[in-house]
Amino acid sequence: MIIQLCYKSRMEKSVLVFIAAPVMGHLAQSVQLAKLMLEKNNQLSVLVLVMKVPIDPEGTIKVQNIISGCSVERLHFHHLPTPENTDNWSSNRGLFMNQLVEFQKPHVRGIASKIEGLSGFILDFGTATSIDVAEEFQVPSYIFCTSGAAYFGLMLHVQSLQDDHNQDTIELFKTSEELIVPSFVQPVPISVLPTATTDKLQWSVRMRRYQYYRKPKGVIMNTFSELEDHALNSFLKDSAYGKSGLPQIYPVGPILNRSEMNLKNHSQISEWLDKQPQNSVVLVSFGSLGSFDLDQVKEIASGLEQSGHRFLWVLRRPPTEKGGFPAEYENVELVLPKGFLDRTASIGKVVGWVPQLAVLSHPAVGGFVSHCGWNSILESIWCGVPIATWPLAAEQQLNAFQLVKELGIAVEISLDYNEAKEHQELVRAEEIGKGVRDLMDGKNEMRKRVKEFSEKSRAAVQENGSSHLCFENLVQTICSGSHKWRGEGAVSNAKI
């Protein structure tokens, strides 16, 4: 549906432009951050620039659903044009996103030039190079870190090794077993480092983006000090991350859409969960980008059966071409072991998608087999549901290491599973079954620690909590800035 929006920015004293990477985890968090900022200051308005990924039609629909369901005063959306031909773009999903961001820069520049009262840009890791545009308009930029503080510290450290100490980090990682990183208490195994830091091609392309992490006026982090106190304190040490220093850090999380903590629009899932005993169900979900080949699917099915526990399994179809995006199966029975659905009908349910926060908050859910995306981690902590780690990509292996080895709030199915490995071994049913049993062990000390962190996460965002106070400071800093761009006019008739 096309909605005509008349965006008269001259009526507002301050206009912030948000640009998030066009994936669910990034965009949903950015929209929630925008809502919170608008609640804090009624002289502020936000324009969210939305990118469409031409090779991800299902993701585009979900992004549109976020926008359609978001009716908030002074929050506006504008769709950037979709590239007509991406045949020569990279087949690597991350590098494809980089190319998409660069393609959109001229369009971002054109829109920004028409905004009166432009006060700044809020970007995320995926769109950080758009800081160039903010500098052209002489307005401040902030990066919204949708990953953890420890991960942010790792990326800064690796860049510093290369820029400040002339280390060839690719070769270093080939000959080392672990790395000392200021944002981690323990040495970090090389096996859990993000592929972007260990693959020569990816690092050469992305290093330019990582250099932007030091440029903004501030970095807004979706974490809270009680969870990542060591990492956050490491940013205060002058020499910890190289010579160029760091921007101001604002830990304001957990940022979650807490209005979506019910299942009223998902009756089938709700009715099934309502019939299950308290803390009896394991949610098995690997995020919107997580999927497996058939051999691994069968191992998961067998492992869930062997565990003896009830389960809600989100099963997604792998991309049909390299670099593509997962989607829902038309018929999951065709990829599951023969008779699996019949044998588990009384204790299990297989679906293609769930409203994750709502499911985790249901009393029946007592454990979460997760890919360890940062948003999923924050949701599980908020709901007091422990995780069994099974990372797939990006920084998820590092997150899994942090959860199990540093924080002690998860059990391990795997720490270093990586879908980018050429010969990644299957995780066998026996390992999966054991992981689920360990996860659901009511006597496990880890379960108590998760509940403690759950209470701390909620306290952090309450009045006078650590994140609440930091957020107040952030909004005041943004809205009191003296830099405002007087544009050529309003952006009118923007198509959503």
Stockholm file with secondary structure:
# STOCKHOLM 1.0

chainA/1-496         MIIQLCYKSRMEKSVLVFIAAPVMGHLAQSVQLAKLMLEKNNQLSVLVLVMKVPIDPEGTIKVQNIISGCSVERLHFHHLPTPENTDNWSSNRGLFMNQLVEFQKPHVRGIASKIEGLSGFILDFGTATSIDVAEEFQVPSYIFCTSGAAYFGLMLHVQSLQDDHNQDTIELFKTSEELIVPSFVQPVPISVLPTATTDKLQWSVRMRRYQYYRKPKGVIMNTFSELEDHALNSFLKDSAYGKSGLPQIYPVGPILNRSEMNLKNHSQISEWLDKQPQNSVVLVSFGSLGSFDLDQVKEIASGLEQSGHRFLWVLRRPPTEKGGFPAEYENVELVLPKGFLDRTASIGKVVGWVPQLAVLSHPAVGGFVSHCGWNSILESIWCGVPIATWPLAAEQQLNAFQLVKELGIAVEISLDYNEAKEHQELVRAEEIGKGVRDLMDGKNEMRKRVKEFSEKSRAAVQENGSSHLCFENLVQTICSGSHKWRGEGAVSNAKI
#=GR chainA/1-496 SS CCCEEEECGGGSSEEEEEECCSSHHHHHHHHHHHHHHHHHCTTEEEEEEECCCTTCHHHHHHHHHHHHTCCCTTEEEEECCCCSCCTTSCSSHHHHHHHHHHHHHHHHHHHHTTCTTEEEEEEEGGGGGGHHHHHHTTCCEEEEECSCHHHHHHHHHHHHHHHTTCCCHHHHHHHCSEECCTTCSSCEEGGGSCHHHHCHHHHHHHHHHHGGGGSSSEEEESSCTTTSHHHHHHTTSTTTTCSSCCCEEEECCCCCCGGGCCCTTCHHHHHHHHTSCTTCEEEEECCTTCCCCHHHHHHHHHHHHHHTCEEEEECEECCSSTTCCCEECSCGGGTSCTTHHHHTTTTEEEESCCCHHHHHTSTTEEEEEECCCHHHHHHHHHHTCCEEECCCSTTHHHHHHIIIIIICCEEESCSSCCTTCTTCCCCCHHHHHHHHHHHTCTTCHHHHHHHHHHHHHHHHHSTTSHHHHHHHHHHHHHHTCSCCBCCSSCEEEEEC
#=GC SS_cons         CCCEEEECGGGSSEEEEEECCSSHHHHHHHHHHHHHHHHHCTTEEEEEEECCCTTCHHHHHHHHHHHHTCCCTTEEEEECCCCSCCTTSCSSHHHHHHHHHHHHHHHHHHHHTTCTTEEEEEEEGGGGGGHHHHHHTTCCEEEEECSCHHHHHHHHHHHHHHHTTCCCHHHHHHHCSEECCTTCSSCEEGGGSCHHHHCHHHHHHHHHHHGGGGSSSEEEESSCTTTSHHHHHHTTSTTTTCSSCCCEEEECCCCCCGGGCCCTTCHHHHHHHHTSCTTCEEEEECCTTCCCCHHHHHHHHHHHHHHTCEEEEECEECCSSTTCCCEECSCGGGTSCTTHHHHTTTTEEEESCCCHHHHHTSTTEEEEEECCCHHHHHHHHHHTCCEEECCCSTTHHHHHHIIIIIICCEEESCSSCCTTCTTCCCCCHHHHHHHHHHHTCTTCHHHHHHHHHHHHHHHHHSTTSHHHHHHHHHHHHHHTCSCCBCCSSCEEEEEC
//
